[in-house]
Amino acid sequence: MENLWEELREKSFHNRVFESQWALENQLEVSLKELESDNKRVASIVGWTWIINALLN
């Protein structure tokens, strides 16, 4: 989870100031949907062998 959050912070929130909480929440929603639709990117972040083995066993 921490690795996914780090990816979001670096790619979607790095050095940004938002005009409102609504704008921040909107950016978070857009970024999460983008991340969700990019299976290869998510797999590269969390698809480590020990994690996969832990989930399958």
N, C-alpha and C positions, 0 to 999 in steps of 0.2 A: 504494500500500500504506500509506503513511504517513497518508493521509487516512482510510482505513478504520480504522486503529488509533486515530487521534484521535477518531473517532466513537464507537468502543467505549469508550475511556477516559472521554469526556465523559458518555455516556449510561448506561454500565453499571458504571463503577468510580469515578466521581467522589466523592472524600472518603469512601471506604469502607475499613473495616478488616475483614479476614477472620479467622476463628478458626483457620483452618488452610490449608495449601496445597491440600488437597482441596476446601475450600469455594471457594477462588479459582479452581481449575481447573473446578469445576462451574459457577460463574458465567460463566466464559469460554466454556464449551461451550454453555450456554443462550443467551448473547448472540450467539455466532457463528451458531447455528441460526436465531435471530430475524432477524439481518441477512441471512442466506442466503435466507430466505423472503420478504424484502421487496425485490423487484427494483427498484421505483421509488426506494426510498431509496438503494440501492447505485448505481443509474444517476445519481442526483443528486450523488453523492459522486465518482464516477470517470468519468462519461460525458461528459467534455470532448471537444470536436471533435477536438483534436490527438491525443488518446489513441485515439479510435475510428479515425481515419485511419491512425495508425501500426499498429494491429492489422490493419486491412483491406488495407493495401498491403504 
